[in-house]
Amino acid sequence: MTDIKASHETLLIATLLRERGETGVQAHFGAFRRYLESMGRNVHVATPFDAPSILLYPALGIRRLIEPVSGNLAVLWYRTWHSRLLRKVISRHLADGRPRVVYAQCPLSAWAALQSRKGKHQRIVMVVHFNRSQAIEWAEKGMIRSDGATYESIRKLEREVLLQLDGIVYVSRYMKECLEQDIPGLDAVCSAVIPNFCNTPERIELQLTGDLISIGTLEARKNQEYLLRVLACARHRGYRYTLALVGNGPDREMLEKLAGSLGIEEQVSFLGYRENASKQLPRYRMYVHGAERENLPMAIIEALSSSIPVAAAPVGGIPEIYSDGVEGVHWPLDDPDEGARLLIDVLENRDTYVRMSRAAGERFASRFDTAKVACRLISFLDLIGGGSDGKR
């Protein structure tokens, strides 16, 4: 056991992603890094994009050539080269052999850290942002087959890596239960359930530009098709709401055609990628979410931070974010007409809307504000860095 506390050392965030971007993972470690720096803590971020350009650009370029030909091969190429490059970068940070805590953002970045550390005094903690397995996520994107060798190899690596970790941060109780059910012995790894968090947004009076907004990659799992069908059902009931979709993805063309076929194309705006997309939220009356599978989506937390009521299905960890009828509503993904009815009840009843808006802001402040949550994450990482083998 080391007697050097993690608070005296540099925390290393390890991720396969670029440091800045539109994903919830990037928002999570961005918010955490800013908080650490505001507290005077030492923190570095290691990504494959910090590797020498002579290695990085060929790896990225070849993947773009492979992907149109074979999704399976593109996934293998991505995982192989991004993890190798990240391993090189992490190795530079850990080369002096001093005690460190590495906060890894996924199983593959955790694997790179495990392969790079100079001893168990350099501790590896992983946060679980993925939905049950990254193999499932790749399969849902249509990149790999759920009965194929790549799928099974990803699941196998996840099981091996998670059991070797010094600590695990689950952002939802739901995902903790799922993974401990999937991986025998995982409950013996030191862990804590600490939700995603973000900063309280600066209060600026912005003019409303629309009714509904949804943020996320335009892909099957995010199920924006349901949102369009809810919009069409609301129109059939006599309510013509607007919807802004923030994000790009493979489903954009399909969604544009669907909006046209439903006769709502003038009500839907495809805004594409927007840096700091959460800043768009105060311009809309309500946040809507159609995903069929979720862990603890950052976009919903960001909506609460702007005191905006939410409509989403009670899947995954979403019921841990807000309560049906309090900060918003839970709607059924198999019944867009009922979804429309619930939407109308909120938007057309001023007392209900004001009550939910106030409750949304209060829920955020009490549970998801960086100032309230990040200190818990620091304490857990310090616990692991101090060498405790206790469970939480």
C-alpha angles and dihedrals in degrees: 000000000000119000093204110101120225089236088072094052138062116272111220119209110203121197140157090219131082112267092248128041147108102279125107089238091059091046090051099053092037091057091044094049092051091050093049091050091048088055092051094250122148113244135165130183120220119198134161086249089071089066120104112286091235088067100031104053098051090048092052095041096050091051090057089054093048100047098072089051102042127005091191093054091045090055092049091048092048094049094043099048100034091051092047092049092046090050090056091051094046090048090059091055094047098039095102090063094229119146112276140165114223113201104203123199100208141005093268094051088046089052090052090051093048090051092049104046120107096217143334091282083077100073127208121210123177129200116216109228097145125093107252093303137004086226088064091049093052090047092050089054088055092242098117136018118255089223096045135106094251091055092051093045091054092049091048093051091049092053092048095045098046092052091054096052124112091216144358129210113204115196091202136030087226094064093044089057092046096051095042087052092049098044118048112221095020091115088069092065113095107256146164135196107230118161128227114270142189139187123274104261120242108265106242123160105239128182114247112250100177149353109248134026134184127185124202147087111301098242139123096265092056089053100207086165088078091055091055091050091050089052091051092049091050089051090051087055090053101263118117107197126174124230129201117200112200116197142046131248148133095288097060097099092046092050093048090053091047092051088053094048091049091050094240101105091118090054096053125075120193102206097177122205115350122184110233089012092180089072087071092062101085089059091069136063100224141013117229128194129186103179118141095202126032142158106196108320115216092209092066091048089050090051090055089050088061091048092246120148115239135220115196140134117267093245129138113338096342094104086059090061102051141355127244111256094010112070093005140318137288111226133195115250092207094057116052091173090060088045089055091050092052091047092051092048090058100040097042098045108073096193091051092046095049092046093051093045091054092045091050092056092045092049091052094048093050099043115015109031112121091232090059101040110030092067089060090053091049090050092052093048089048089051090054092042090052090059101250115159093194123125130233 
